[in-house]
């Protein structure tokens, strides 16, 4: 897979991260807030597309499984 897939996945995770960030800020919920920030930042540090997708889906599922 090329870099174009990396860009598309990074944009998708950034959009979902913005939603989590916004929701966590409005509801004062720590897990969606931190997960949203992580979804913003992690694509800058992961160059493998498969790892990007795996980590992204794990971060998206994190607020569902961890309720604080």
DAGI-V362326 format. One record per residue. PHI is phi in degrees with one decimal (* if undefined). PSI is psi as a letter, one per 30 degrees, with the letter a starting at -180 (999 if undefined). OMEGA is omega in radians with two decimals (999 if undefined). Layout:
phi-><PHI/PHI>
psi-><PSI/PSI>
omega-><OMEGA/OMEGA>
//
This chain:
phi-><*/-95.2/-71.9/-65.4/-69.3/-61.5/-65.3/-64.1/-64.5/-63.1/-67.0/-63.2/-67.4/-66.2/-67.1/-66.1/-61.9/-63.7/-63.2/-64.3/-60.5/-65.0/-63.3/-63.6/-70.0/-68.5/-90.5/54.4/-106.1/-71.5/-66.3/-64.3/-62.8/-68.9/-64.0/-64.0/-64.4/-63.7/-67.7/-66.4/-90.8/-62.4/-62.7/-70.4/-105.6/-112.7/-100.9/-82.0/-67.0/-65.8/-66.6/-59.3/-66.7/-63.5/-66.1/-62.2/-67.3/-65.2/-68.8/-70.7/-83.1/-54.8/-64.7/-72.4/-92.8/-111.8/-116.2/-115.2>
psi-><k/a/f/e/e/e/e/e/e/e/e/e/e/e/e/e/e/e/e/e/e/e/e/e/e/e/f/h/k/e/e/e/e/e/e/e/e/e/f/e/e/f/f/f/f/k/f/k/e/e/e/e/e/e/e/e/e/e/e/e/f/e/f/e/f/j/j/999>
omega-><-3.09/-3.09/3.12/3.07/3.10/-3.14/-3.12/3.13/3.13/3.11/3.11/3.14/3.07/3.12/3.10/3.10/3.09/3.09/3.09/3.13/-3.12/3.12/-3.14/3.11/-3.12/-3.10/-3.08/3.11/-3.01/-3.03/3.09/3.13/-3.13/3.10/3.09/3.10/3.12/3.11/3.03/-2.86/-2.94/3.12/3.10/-3.04/-3.10/-3.10/3.13/-3.07/-3.14/3.08/3.11/-3.13/-3.14/3.12/3.14/3.12/3.09/3.12/3.10/-3.12/-3.06/-3.14/3.12/-3.06/-3.13/3.12/3.11/999>
//
